[in-house]
């Protein structure tokens, strides 16, 4: 009985840890239009938004104008909450689950 309960408890803990890492949020803030890829999906928008993805890969965003700013970060279980920003004309930012960087 004790062994069965311990296995069940271990299985629940493993399931909870797995579920916590299943989704990754990519936050984008901008005062201009931009396009890019979140994991394998093409995106395009202006302004700010949040994408939720389930593979935990990475994202790249590129300004489609020569003015304004664009910044992004990874939030959630694997994200480190650091913003990566560009003000360069047609500049890009790259963020990935586990790390963020230029």
N, C-alpha and C positions, 0 to 999 in steps of 0.2 A: 504494500500500500504506500509506504513512504517513497519508494523508488518511482512509482507511477506518478505521485504528486510532484516529485522533484522534476521529472521529465516534462510534465505538463507545464509547470512553472517556467522551466527553461525555454520551452517552446513559445510560451506567451511573451517572454522577454525578447527572444529573437525576433518574433513577429513585430513587436512594438518598435524595436530598433530599426528593422527593415522598413517599416511603414514611415518612420520619421524621415528617412533619407530618400524616399521615393519621389518627392517633388522638389524642384528647384525653381525659385522665383528670380526672374531677371527684371530689375527695375530700370526704366529709362526716363530721364528728365531732359527736356530740350525746349528751346524757344524757337525752333525752326523745324523744317521737314527732314526726314531721314529714312533710310531703308537698311535692311540687313538680313541676317539669318539667326534664328534661335534654334540651336541644334540643327535639324535638317529642314526647317521650315522658313520660307521666305516671308519677311514682314516689311511693311512700309507704313509710315504714319507721320504726323506732326504733333509736337507737344510731348506730353508725358504719358506713360502707360506701364503696366506690369504684365509680364508673360509668365505663365506657369508651365514648366516642362517636366517630363518624367524620366528622361535618360540621364540627366546630370552632366551633360556635355559642356558646351560653351556657346557663346554668342558673339557676333560682330555686328556693329552698327556704324553706318557712315552717313554723315550729313550730305544732303543733296543740294545744299546752297553754300555760298561762300561766307555767310554771316551767321552769327549766333553761336550758341554752345550746345554741346551734346555730352551727356554723361550717363554712365550705366554702372550697375553693381549687381552682384549675386547675393541674394538673401536666402536664409533658410539654414537647414542642417549643415550643408557644405559651404555656404557662403561666408565671406569674412566681412561683409558690409562696407568695404572700402569703395569709394567712387572712383571711377576712371573717367577723366574728362578731356575733351578737346574743344578748342576754339579756332583751330586751323580751318582755312577754307577747304570744304569737302573732306574734313578730317574724319578719322575712324577711331573707334574704341573696341577693344577685345576684352571680354570677361569670360572666365570659366569656373565651373564648380570646383571648389577646393582652393582656388587662387584667383586673384584679380590682378590685372596688370596691363601696362601699355602694349 
